Amino acid sequence: MKNKTVFIVDSDPNSSKRLSLHLEALNFNVTHFESGWKMMDQLHLKPCLIVLAHDLAEQSDGLHYLRQIKVVNRDIPVLFLLS
């Protein structure tokens, strides 16, 4: 597995940091975004292994971003984290 970059979309810096620490301990590279649109800007430039999204849907139901992610690369899995 060459690409070990994980994108986390979460507006809560504390929960994002906790998740980042766990993933980094497993040798993943983690990039944190506070919003879905910021993540989408980078997804076009930098590929990732997976998107872990808690706050992907700040202005919609999240399906809009899911469709956009699949247009960029249909092989990127997206995991919605719900609390």
N, CA, C and O atoms as CSV, one atom per row, in Angstrom:
chain,resi,resn,atom,element,x,y,z
A,1,MET,N,N,0.856,-1.171,0.000
A,1,MET,CA,C,0.000,0.000,0.000
A,1,MET,C,C,0.900,1.232,0.000
A,1,MET,O,O,1.570,1.526,0.990
A,2,LYS,N,N,0.907,1.945,-1.121
A,2,LYS,CA,C,1.775,3.112,-1.251
A,2,LYS,C,C,1.187,4.339,-0.569
A,2,LYS,O,O,1.872,5.008,0.205
A,3,ASN,N,N,-0.065,4.637,-0.847
A,3,ASN,CA,C,-0.698,5.827,-0.300
A,3,ASN,C,C,-1.246,5.529,1.089
A,3,ASN,O,O,-2.151,4.709,1.242
A,4,LYS,N,N,-0.705,6.187,2.084
A,4,LYS,CA,C,-1.170,5.986,3.455
A,4,LYS,C,C,-1.712,7.288,4.031
A,4,LYS,O,O,-1.615,7.529,5.234
A,5,THR,N,N,-2.283,8.129,3.167
A,5,THR,CA,C,-2.835,9.398,3.603
A,5,THR,C,C,-4.317,9.249,3.889
A,5,THR,O,O,-5.072,8.734,3.064
A,6,VAL,N,N,-4.727,9.703,5.061
A,6,VAL,CA,C,-6.121,9.675,5.481
A,6,VAL,C,C,-6.586,11.112,5.637
A,6,VAL,O,O,-5.924,11.911,6.300
A,7,PHE,N,N,-7.718,11.448,5.035
A,7,PHE,CA,C,-8.325,12.760,5.201
A,7,PHE,C,C,-9.398,12.644,6.280
A,7,PHE,O,O,-10.270,11.778,6.214
A,8,ILE,N,N,-9.321,13.523,7.268
A,8,ILE,CA,C,-10.346,13.604,8.308
A,8,ILE,C,C,-11.070,14.931,8.151
A,8,ILE,O,O,-10.437,15.985,8.101
A,9,VAL,N,N,-12.394,14.884,8.074
A,9,VAL,CA,C,-13.211,16.099,8.000
A,9,VAL,C,C,-14.012,16.177,9.293
A,9,VAL,O,O,-14.937,15.396,9.518
A,10,ASP,N,N,-13.638,17.138,10.139
A,10,ASP,CA,C,-14.295,17.277,11.440
A,10,ASP,C,C,-14.080,18.695,11.939
A,10,ASP,O,O,-12.948,19.178,11.964
A,11,SER,N,N,-15.141,19.360,12.332
A,11,SER,CA,C,-15.025,20.736,12.823
A,11,SER,C,C,-14.571,20.790,14.284
A,11,SER,O,O,-14.225,21.862,14.781
A,12,ASP,N,N,-14.569,19.652,14.973
A,12,ASP,CA,C,-14.135,19.601,16.371
A,12,ASP,C,C,-12.658,19.211,16.427
A,12,ASP,O,O,-12.317,18.058,16.165
A,13,PRO,N,N,-11.776,20.158,16.766
A,13,PRO,CA,C,-10.341,19.849,16.763
A,13,PRO,C,C,-9.943,18.781,17.779
A,13,PRO,O,O,-8.978,18.053,17.548
A,14,ASN,N,N,-10.658,18.670,18.893
A,14,ASN,CA,C,-10.310,17.663,19.898
A,14,ASN,C,C,-10.558,16.243,19.402
A,14,ASN,O,O,-9.695,15.377,19.546
A,15,SER,N,N,-11.713,15.999,18.829
A,15,SER,CA,C,-11.997,14.644,18.336
A,15,SER,C,C,-11.120,14.312,17.135
A,15,SER,O,O,-10.690,13.170,16.972
A,16,SER,N,N,-10.856,15.302,16.302
A,16,SER,CA,C,-9.977,15.092,15.159
A,16,SER,C,C,-8.558,14.740,15.612
A,16,SER,O,O,-7.913,13.870,15.026
A,17,LYS,N,N,-8.085,15.406,16.638
A,17,LYS,CA,C,-6.738,15.152,17.152
A,17,LYS,C,C,-6.638,13.751,17.736
A,17,LYS,O,O,-5.644,13.060,17.512
A,18,ARG,N,N,-7.649,13.323,18.478
A,18,ARG,CA,C,-7.641,11.972,19.050
A,18,ARG,C,C,-7.576,10.910,17.949
A,18,ARG,O,O,-6.793,9.964,18.029
A,19,LEU,N,N,-8.403,11.081,16.934
A,19,LEU,CA,C,-8.408,10.134,15.826
A,19,LEU,C,C,-7.077,10.179,15.075
A,19,LEU,O,O,-6.552,9.140,14.674
A,20,SER,N,N,-6.541,11.366,14.889
A,20,SER,CA,C,-5.249,11.522,14.211
A,20,SER,C,C,-4.143,10.794,14.958
A,20,SER,O,O,-3.317,10.123,14.339
A,21,LEU,N,N,-4.116,10.917,16.268
A,21,LEU,CA,C,-3.077,10.252,17.059
A,21,LEU,C,C,-3.131,8.735,16.904
A,21,LEU,O,O,-2.091,8.085,16.805
A,22,HIS,N,N,-4.322,8.174,16.882
A,22,HIS,CA,C,-4.461,6.728,16.694
A,22,HIS,C,C,-3.967,6.300,15.311
A,22,HIS,O,O,-3.249,5.310,15.172
A,23,LEU,N,N,-4.363,7.059,14.301
A,23,LEU,CA,C,-3.962,6.712,12.944
A,23,LEU,C,C,-2.464,6.899,12.724
A,23,LEU,O,O,-1.829,6.088,12.050
A,24,GLU,N,N,-1.903,7.957,13.285
A,24,GLU,CA,C,-0.467,8.193,13.142
A,24,GLU,C,C,0.338,7.107,13.852
A,24,GLU,O,O,1.427,6.753,13.401
A,25,ALA,N,N,-0.180,6.581,14.951
A,25,ALA,CA,C,0.491,5.472,15.640
A,25,ALA,C,C,0.521,4.218,14.768
A,25,ALA,O,O,1.369,3.345,14.958
A,26,LEU,N,N,-0.397,4.130,13.819
A,26,LEU,CA,C,-0.438,3.014,12.871
A,26,LEU,C,C,0.277,3.360,11.568
A,26,LEU,O,O,0.125,2.659,10.567
A,27,ASN,N,N,1.058,4.445,11.583
A,27,ASN,CA,C,1.883,4.892,10.447
A,27,ASN,C,C,1.091,5.430,9.257
A,27,ASN,O,O,1.533,5.321,8.114
A,28,PHE,N,N,-0.070,6.005,9.525
A,28,PHE,CA,C,-0.814,6.699,8.479
A,28,PHE,C,C,-0.446,8.174,8.508
A,28,PHE,O,O,-0.147,8.731,9.564
A,29,ASN,N,N,-0.471,8.795,7.348
A,29,ASN,CA,C,-0.321,10.245,7.252
A,29,ASN,C,C,-1.721,10.838,7.307
A,29,ASN,O,O,-2.596,10.441,6.538
A,30,VAL,N,N,-1.934,11.775,8.202
A,30,VAL,CA,C,-3.269,12.321,8.426
A,30,VAL,C,C,-3.301,13.792,8.046
A,30,VAL,O,O,-2.433,14.575,8.431
A,31,THR,N,N,-4.324,14.145,7.280
A,31,THR,CA,C,-4.584,15.542,6.952
A,31,THR,C,C,-5.975,15.873,7.455
A,31,THR,O,O,-6.942,15.189,7.121
A,32,HIS,N,N,-6.078,16.929,8.261
A,32,HIS,CA,C,-7.343,17.320,8.880
A,32,HIS,C,C,-7.935,18.513,8.146
A,32,HIS,O,O,-7.221,19.439,7.763
A,33,PHE,N,N,-9.242,18.479,7.957
A,33,PHE,CA,C,-9.981,19.586,7.346
A,33,PHE,C,C,-11.175,19.923,8.232
A,33,PHE,O,O,-11.815,19.035,8.796
A,34,GLU,N,N,-11.463,21.196,8.345
A,34,GLU,CA,C,-12.598,21.634,9.164
A,34,GLU,C,C,-13.910,21.630,8.401
A,34,GLU,O,O,-14.978,21.740,9.004
A,35,SER,N,N,-13.843,21.504,7.078
A,35,SER,CA,C,-15.075,21.503,6.282
A,35,SER,C,C,-14.891,20.656,5.028
A,35,SER,O,O,-13.774,20.398,4.578
A,36,GLY,N,N,-16.024,20.235,4.483
A,36,GLY,CA,C,-15.999,19.423,3.272
A,36,GLY,C,C,-15.440,20.154,2.074
A,36,GLY,O,O,-14.730,19.558,1.265
A,37,TRP,N,N,-15.749,21.446,1.941
A,37,TRP,CA,C,-15.250,22.167,0.761
A,37,TRP,C,C,-13.745,22.358,0.812
A,37,TRP,O,O,-13.100,22.374,-0.236
A,38,LYS,N,N,-13.159,22.504,2.007
A,38,LYS,CA,C,-11.698,22.596,2.113
A,38,LYS,C,C,-11.060,21.265,1.725
A,38,LYS,O,O,-10.020,21.238,1.067
A,39,MET,N,N,-11.683,20.170,2.132
A,39,MET,CA,C,-11.179,18.860,1.764
A,39,MET,C,C,-11.246,18.654,0.259
A,39,MET,O,O,-10.306,18.130,-0.339
A,40,MET,N,N,-12.346,19.062,-0.357
A,40,MET,CA,C,-12.501,18.888,-1.802
A,40,MET,C,C,-11.446,19.670,-2.572
A,40,MET,O,O,-10.966,19.202,-3.605
A,41,ASP,N,N,-11.075,20.857,-2.086
A,41,ASP,CA,C,-10.021,21.633,-2.743
A,41,ASP,C,C,-8.719,20.847,-2.792
A,41,ASP,O,O,-8.018,20.879,-3.803
A,42,GLN,N,N,-8.387,20.146,-1.719
A,42,GLN,CA,C,-7.143,19.386,-1.652
A,42,GLN,C,C,-7.242,18.026,-2.335
A,42,GLN,O,O,-6.237,17.515,-2.831
A,43,LEU,N,N,-8.414,17.442,-2.371
A,43,LEU,CA,C,-8.576,16.124,-2.973
A,43,LEU,C,C,-8.194,16.142,-4.447
A,43,LEU,O,O,-7.704,15.146,-4.977
A,44,HIS,N,N,-8.418,17.272,-5.106
A,44,HIS,CA,C,-8.038,17.398,-6.512
A,44,HIS,C,C,-6.520,17.430,-6.675
A,44,HIS,O,O,-5.997,17.050,-7.722
A,45,LEU,N,N,-5.815,17.884,-5.641
A,45,LEU,CA,C,-4.367,18.044,-5.715
A,45,LEU,C,C,-3.594,16.884,-5.108
A,45,LEU,O,O,-2.501,16.553,-5.567
A,46,LYS,N,N,-4.157,16.268,-4.079
A,46,LYS,CA,C,-3.440,15.266,-3.293
A,46,LYS,C,C,-4.349,14.058,-3.081
A,46,LYS,O,O,-5.402,14.186,-2.455
A,47,PRO,N,N,-3.966,12.897,-3.586
A,47,PRO,CA,C,-4.810,11.721,-3.388
A,47,PRO,C,C,-4.759,11.228,-1.935
A,47,PRO,O,O,-3.814,11.508,-1.198
A,48,CYS,N,N,-5.790,10.496,-1.554
A,48,CYS,CA,C,-5.818,9.929,-0.215
A,48,CYS,C,C,-6.313,8.490,-0.283
A,48,CYS,O,O,-6.896,8.063,-1.280
A,49,LEU,N,N,-6.073,7.763,0.780
A,49,LEU,CA,C,-6.487,6.372,0.877
A,49,LEU,C,C,-7.965,6.263,1.236
A,49,LEU,O,O,-8.682,5.420,0.699
A,50,ILE,N,N,-8.418,7.132,2.159
A,50,ILE,CA,C,-9.796,7.101,2.650
A,50,ILE,C,C,-10.164,8.478,3.202
A,50,ILE,O,O,-9.294,9.239,3.624
A,51,VAL,N,N,-11.448,8.785,3.193
A,51,VAL,CA,C,-11.971,10.002,3.810
A,51,VAL,C,C,-12.811,9.578,5.015
A,51,VAL,O,O,-13.777,8.827,4.876
A,52,LEU,N,N,-12.436,10.065,6.193
A,52,LEU,CA,C,-13.216,9.849,7.413
A,52,LEU,C,C,-13.947,11.151,7.702
A,52,LEU,O,O,-13.318,12.158,8.030
A,53,ALA,N,N,-15.252,11.138,7.585
A,53,ALA,CA,C,-16.012,12.380,7.632
A,53,ALA,C,C,-17.004,12.394,8.788
A,53,ALA,O,O,-17.877,11.532,8.891
A,54,HIS,N,N,-16.851,13.378,9.644
A,54,HIS,CA,C,-17.828,13.603,10.698
A,54,HIS,C,C,-18.695,14.799,10.350
A,54,HIS,O,O,-19.913,14.760,10.523
A,55,ASP,N,N,-18.079,15.850,9.867
A,55,ASP,CA,C,-18.800,17.080,9.516
A,55,ASP,C,C,-18.680,17.378,8.029
A,55,ASP,O,O,-18.326,18.495,7.650
A,56,LEU,N,N,-18.964,16.412,7.197
A,56,LEU,CA,C,-18.874,16.623,5.761
A,56,LEU,C,C,-20.039,17.448,5.246
A,56,LEU,O,O,-19.916,18.121,4.223
A,57,ALA,N,N,-21.157,17.408,5.934
A,57,ALA,CA,C,-22.400,17.985,5.422
A,57,ALA,C,C,-22.769,19.274,6.127
A,57,ALA,O,O,-23.839,19.366,6.729
A,58,GLU,N,N,-21.901,20.270,6.061
A,58,GLU,CA,C,-22.213,21.505,6.772
A,58,GLU,C,C,-23.380,22.275,6.149
A,58,GLU,O,O,-24.053,23.036,6.843
A,59,GLN,N,N,-23.630,22.085,4.840
A,59,GLN,CA,C,-24.731,22.813,4.211
A,59,GLN,C,C,-25.684,21.895,3.449
A,59,GLN,O,O,-26.631,22.370,2.823
A,60,SER,N,N,-25.444,20.598,3.497
A,60,SER,CA,C,-26.316,19.661,2.796
A,60,SER,C,C,-26.333,18.342,3.563
A,60,SER,O,O,-25.911,18.273,4.718
A,61,ASP,N,N,-26.824,17.306,2.908
A,61,ASP,CA,C,-26.888,16.012,3.579
A,61,ASP,C,C,-25.602,15.195,3.432
A,61,ASP,O,O,-25.537,14.069,3.925
A,62,GLY,N,N,-24.604,15.723,2.781
A,62,GLY,CA,C,-23.336,15.026,2.619
A,62,GLY,C,C,-23.247,14.252,1.314
A,62,GLY,O,O,-22.147,13.932,0.862
A,63,LEU,N,N,-24.377,13.947,0.705
A,63,LEU,CA,C,-24.351,13.204,-0.551
A,63,LEU,C,C,-23.720,14.000,-1.679
A,63,LEU,O,O,-23.131,13.429,-2.597
A,64,HIS,N,N,-23.842,15.312,-1.611
A,64,HIS,CA,C,-23.210,16.176,-2.610
A,64,HIS,C,C,-21.696,15.947,-2.620
A,64,HIS,O,O,-21.101,15.784,-3.686
A,65,TYR,N,N,-21.076,15.935,-1.444
A,65,TYR,CA,C,-19.633,15.703,-1.360
A,65,TYR,C,C,-19.278,14.276,-1.754
A,65,TYR,O,O,-18.259,14.040,-2.402
A,66,LEU,N,N,-20.112,13.335,-1.365
A,66,LEU,CA,C,-19.862,11.946,-1.730
A,66,LEU,C,C,-19.826,11.794,-3.249
A,66,LEU,O,O,-18.949,11.115,-3.783
A,67,ARG,N,N,-20.755,12.410,-3.933
A,67,ARG,CA,C,-20.775,12.362,-5.403
A,67,ARG,C,C,-19.525,13.025,-5.983
A,67,ARG,O,O,-18.932,12.510,-6.931
A,68,GLN,N,N,-19.125,14.168,-5.415
A,68,GLN,CA,C,-17.926,14.860,-5.917
A,68,GLN,C,C,-16.668,14.032,-5.692
A,68,GLN,O,O,-15.795,13.985,-6.559
A,69,ILE,N,N,-16.567,13.383,-4.546
A,69,ILE,CA,C,-15.408,12.533,-4.262
A,69,ILE,C,C,-15.344,11.408,-5.281
A,69,ILE,O,O,-14.267,11.090,-5.785
A,70,LYS,N,N,-16.475,10.808,-5.590
A,70,LYS,CA,C,-16.509,9.698,-6.544
A,70,LYS,C,C,-16.193,10.165,-7.961
A,70,LYS,O,O,-15.709,9.368,-8.765
A,71,VAL,N,N,-16.448,11.421,-8.292
A,71,VAL,CA,C,-16.056,11.958,-9.594
A,71,VAL,C,C,-14.534,12.095,-9.664
A,71,VAL,O,O,-13.923,11.788,-10.688
A,72,VAL,N,N,-13.929,12.557,-8.568
A,72,VAL,CA,C,-12.477,12.718,-8.524
A,72,VAL,C,C,-11.796,11.358,-8.599
A,72,VAL,O,O,-10.870,11.164,-9.388
A,73,ASN,N,N,-12.253,10.417,-7.780
A,73,ASN,CA,C,-11.677,9.070,-7.776
A,73,ASN,C,C,-12.696,8.123,-7.166
A,73,ASN,O,O,-12.937,8.157,-5.959
A,74,ARG,N,N,-13.278,7.303,-7.975
A,74,ARG,CA,C,-14.348,6.430,-7.503
A,74,ARG,C,C,-13.864,5.335,-6.555
A,74,ARG,O,O,-14.679,4.661,-5.925
A,75,ASP,N,N,-12.545,5.149,-6.447
A,75,ASP,CA,C,-11.995,4.109,-5.577
A,75,ASP,C,C,-11.712,4.582,-4.156
A,75,ASP,O,O,-11.304,3.778,-3.317
A,76,ILE,N,N,-11.917,5.859,-3.866
A,76,ILE,CA,C,-11.690,6.371,-2.507
A,76,ILE,C,C,-12.887,6.039,-1.630
A,76,ILE,O,O,-13.982,6.543,-1.879
A,77,PRO,N,N,-12.709,5.206,-0.612
A,77,PRO,CA,C,-13.825,4.949,0.288
A,77,PRO,C,C,-14.076,6.145,1.213
A,77,PRO,O,O,-13.155,6.875,1.577
A,78,VAL,N,N,-15.324,6.319,1.574
A,78,VAL,CA,C,-15.723,7.382,2.478
A,78,VAL,C,C,-16.449,6.734,3.647
A,78,VAL,O,O,-17.401,5.976,3.461
A,79,LEU,N,N,-15.987,7.041,4.848
A,79,LEU,CA,C,-16.616,6.524,6.059
A,79,LEU,C,C,-17.201,7.698,6.810
A,79,LEU,O,O,-16.469,8.595,7.228
A,80,PHE,N,N,-18.518,7.705,6.988
A,80,PHE,CA,C,-19.182,8.752,7.749
A,80,PHE,C,C,-19.175,8.352,9.212
A,80,PHE,O,O,-19.673,7.285,9.570
A,81,LEU,N,N,-18.611,9.204,10.060
A,81,LEU,CA,C,-18.542,8.954,11.493
A,81,LEU,C,C,-19.700,9.675,12.156
A,81,LEU,O,O,-19.804,10.899,12.078
A,82,LEU,N,N,-20.558,8.928,12.801
A,82,LEU,CA,C,-21.720,9.524,13.457
A,82,LEU,C,C,-21.594,9.337,14.965
A,82,LEU,O,O,-21.104,8.317,15.450
A,83,SER,N,N,-22.048,10.350,15.681
A,83,SER,CA,C,-21.989,10.226,17.143
A,83,SER,C,C,-23.360,10.358,17.742
A,83,SER,O,O,-23.512,10.281,18.961
